[in-house]
Amino acid sequence: MPFVASELVWECVKNKNAFIRTSRNCPKMSAEPGNLMGLHMATYSGIANAKSLDVKSEIDGKKGSIVLVTKGKKTQKPNNMFNSMGVSKCIKKGVEALDKNIDSKFYRRDLLNLAKTKYKKVRASYKKNKNIMMPKKAKASSAE
C-alpha cells in the first residue's frame, strides 16, 4: 500500500473512529495508542500522524516502568506499528533520554515539552503517600 498523507487520514478518521470518547461539557477525548495528550486533535493523533509519540506506564506483575512509545517503520502491520523504549525513573536520566530520543533525532520536537511534563506526572504517580491518615480511635466514654 502506498504512502497516504496524514491530512487525508485525519479527514477520514476525525468524525468516526473507535477511539473517540465524548461526553457533555468536555472536549473530545481519544483513547488511541500513541496519543500524547488524549485529546482528539490532528496534532496529537497516533493514527493520522506519520510520527506519533506517547509516554506511559507499564505494569508487569508488581513492577512498574515508564515507557516512551514511538511509531515504527512497519505502519501497515498493527502488531508491529509502535516501538516502545524504557525510560529511567530517575528524573535527570529520564529527561536526558527524552531529549536524546526526541530532540536530537528531530522526532516531533513540537511535543518535547509536553512529553517531559507527562513523564513527570507518570513518575509522580509511582510515589507512595507518606502521610497515611490512620483512623482515630474512639474514646471510651465512662458512664458510671
Secondary structure as the mmCIF struct_conf table of DSSP 4:
data_model
#
loop_
_struct_conf.conf_type_id
_struct_conf.id
_struct_conf.beg_label_comp_id
_struct_conf.beg_label_asym_id
_struct_conf.beg_label_seq_id
_struct_conf.end_label_comp_id
_struct_conf.end_label_asym_id
_struct_conf.end_label_seq_id
HELX_RH_AL_P HELX_RH_AL_P1 SER A 6 VAL A 13
BEND BEND1 LYS A 14 LYS A 16
TURN_TY1_P TURN_TY1_P1 ALA A 18 PHE A 19
STRN STRN1 ILE A 20 ARG A 21
TURN_TY1_P TURN_TY1_P2 ARG A 24 ASN A 25
BEND BEND2 CYS A 26 CYS A 26
STRN STRN2 MET A 29 SER A 30
TURN_TY1_P TURN_TY1_P3 PRO A 33 GLY A 34
BEND BEND3 LEU A 36 MET A 37
STRN STRN3 LEU A 39 LEU A 39
BEND BEND4 MET A 41 MET A 41
TURN_TY1_P TURN_TY1_P4 ALA A 42 TYR A 44
TURN_TY1_P TURN_TY1_P5 GLY A 46 ALA A 48
BEND BEND5 ALA A 50 LYS A 51
STRN STRN4 LEU A 53 ASP A 60
TURN_TY1_P TURN_TY1_P6 GLY A 61 LYS A 62
STRN STRN5 LYS A 63 LYS A 71
BEND BEND6 LYS A 73 LYS A 73
TURN_TY1_P TURN_TY1_P7 THR A 75 GLN A 76
HELX_RH_3T_P HELX_RH_3T_P1 PRO A 78 ASN A 80
BEND BEND7 MET A 81 MET A 81
STRN STRN6 PHE A 82 VAL A 87
BEND BEND8 LYS A 89 CYS A 90
HELX_RH_AL_P HELX_RH_AL_P2 ILE A 91 LEU A 98
HELX_RH_PI_P HELX_RH_PI_P1 ASP A 99 ASP A 103
TURN_TY1_P TURN_TY1_P8 SER A 104 PHE A 106
BEND BEND9 TYR A 107 ARG A 108
HELX_RH_3T_P HELX_RH_3T_P2 ARG A 109 LEU A 111
HELX_RH_AL_P HELX_RH_AL_P3 LEU A 112 SER A 125
TURN_TY1_P TURN_TY1_P9 TYR A 126 TYR A 126
BEND BEND10 LYS A 127 LYS A 127
HELX_LH_PP_P HELX_LH_PP_P1 LYS A 128 ASN A 129
BEND BEND11 LYS A 130 LYS A 130
HELX_LH_PP_P HELX_LH_PP_P2 ILE A 132 SER A 141
#
